[in-house]
Amino acid sequence: MHIFFSGIGGTGIGPLALIAKEAGYEVSGSDKQDSQYVEYLKSHGVTDIHIGQTEAAIAEAHRNHPIDWYVYSSALPKENPEHPELVFIESQKIKHSKRDEFLNQILEEKQLKLVAIAGTHGKTTTTAMVIWLFSELGLPVSFSVGAKTSFAAMGQYDPASAYFVYECDEFDYNFLAFKPYISLITGIAWDHHEVFPSFDDYKNAFKQFVDQSAQSVIWKHEVNSLPLEPRSNDIVLSYKDEAMEAIQLDGLYNRRNAFQAVSAVRELTKEPMDKLIGIINEFPGVARRMEEITTNLYSDYAHTPEKVVAGMNTALEMAKKNNQKVVAIYEPLTNRRMHYTRQNHTNIFDGADKIYWVPSYLAREDPNLPVLTPSELIKSLSPALQEIAKPTELDAQLKAVIQSHLDAGDLVVAMSGGGGHSLDEWLRKEF
């Protein structure tokens, strides 16, 4: 069966394409732009990728190799309900769906138990940690994770595996397509405002997701916040659990993610807690989660106020060890999100010695919303932070400023949630 993946360079679709290839399907796809993720897929054997999404291009692909199933990202019809690929697929009556329907087919066909990691923040790192634990225990596992790691591909199907570990995204209610064997809820803060009009809508979706899960590993804080009534087999974790003191990773939120991953894997494998904590203490990290690009220059995927706080927490802990100053560079993810969350940015950079704020990364925008400039957004910070914040651009001047901070021995953390042509890609090119 030939599966065509639209938006194949995305962190949700791309890993699924890898999994489909390993599960025995013929795979091809398209994306609107080239990116590091497209190159990553090609290096892992998914080479039939067309850059540019036109009706003519997909028609030619279908003539050359008939498409049996067209899988697309949730963003595609939201950005353009009359997307040329969708128009062609529908006119040819080719089977088409979002990724969840195709993944459910694989789960059913291969009889895999779903280990789903969901939440507003922390799910990529926690997913990678669960995969790391399985790997170091020598247990076969299939998985999909939305970031590159040094120890595993972004997507993998292992025919010997009993479990499928999945970063389960709430955008467009995607996660409600699944009924997990066990789910991990990492943390909840209102997001994707264009899909969930209120925080209650957002929380209700998570409550339904927990209800659809046979078992959940969830923080007591989230139990109270949703709220929900834990079932007898649910594992409710506390931020004050003494076992977390043995976890030695940098960053409070990383240690919490690690404890949740350890708790879930302990439930699934019955391995002792101290053994699992020993393994997680060797966790090598995830791409774009405090990833060191060059000495003292880090890239972090922070794109909500809560994620920025977590990134700053980790950066400050790391800098304290070497008596360094912390410099933050911030590229907000979408103008739309900033219209909803700018008032929550007051103190998120506390502890920074300098802040450089670049224009927002634009994607799935509301054309009726004016684009907020860095100068306007900086006014959302506390007076003290405004004093050290500067609007800037991705240009030679910023490169020189970053280099001067690196030469001074400062720790520079760039926070960017965007994909192609983002601050993250710019830094990798320049440094």
Secondary structure as GFF3:
##gff-version 3
##sequence-region A 1 431
A	DSSP	beta_strand	2	6	.	.	.	ID=ss1
A	DSSP	alpha_helix	13	22	.	.	.	ID=ss2
A	DSSP	beta_strand	26	31	.	.	.	ID=ss3
A	DSSP	alpha_helix	36	43	.	.	.	ID=ss4
A	DSSP	beta_strand	49	51	.	.	.	ID=ss5
A	DSSP	alpha_helix	55	64	.	.	.	ID=ss6
A	DSSP	beta_strand	69	72	.	.	.	ID=ss7
A	DSSP	alpha_helix	75	79	.	.	.	ID=ss8
A	DSSP	alpha_helix	84	91	.	.	.	ID=ss9
A	DSSP	beta_strand	95	98	.	.	.	ID=ss10
A	DSSP	alpha_helix	99	110	.	.	.	ID=ss11
A	DSSP	beta_strand	113	118	.	.	.	ID=ss12
A	DSSP	alpha_helix	123	137	.	.	.	ID=ss13
A	DSSP	beta_strand	142	144	.	.	.	ID=ss14
A	DSSP	beta_strand	155	156	.	.	.	ID=ss15
A	DSSP	beta_strand	163	167	.	.	.	ID=ss16
A	DSSP	three_ten_helix	171	177	.	.	.	ID=ss17
A	DSSP	beta_strand	182	185	.	.	.	ID=ss18
A	DSSP	alpha_helix	199	212	.	.	.	ID=ss19
A	DSSP	beta_strand	216	219	.	.	.	ID=ss20
A	DSSP	alpha_helix	220	225	.	.	.	ID=ss21
A	DSSP	beta_strand	235	237	.	.	.	ID=ss22
A	DSSP	three_ten_helix	242	246	.	.	.	ID=ss23
A	DSSP	alpha_helix	252	269	.	.	.	ID=ss24
A	DSSP	alpha_helix	273	280	.	.	.	ID=ss25
A	DSSP	beta_strand	291	294	.	.	.	ID=ss26
A	DSSP	beta_strand	297	300	.	.	.	ID=ss27
A	DSSP	alpha_helix	305	321	.	.	.	ID=ss28
A	DSSP	beta_strand	326	331	.	.	.	ID=ss29
A	DSSP	alpha_helix	335	341	.	.	.	ID=ss30
A	DSSP	three_ten_helix	342	344	.	.	.	ID=ss31
A	DSSP	beta_strand	354	357	.	.	.	ID=ss32
A	DSSP	alpha_helix	374	378	.	.	.	ID=ss33
A	DSSP	alpha_helix	383	388	.	.	.	ID=ss34
A	DSSP	beta_strand	389	391	.	.	.	ID=ss35
A	DSSP	alpha_helix	396	407	.	.	.	ID=ss36
A	DSSP	beta_strand	411	416	.	.	.	ID=ss37
A	DSSP	alpha_helix	423	430	.	.	.	ID=ss38
###
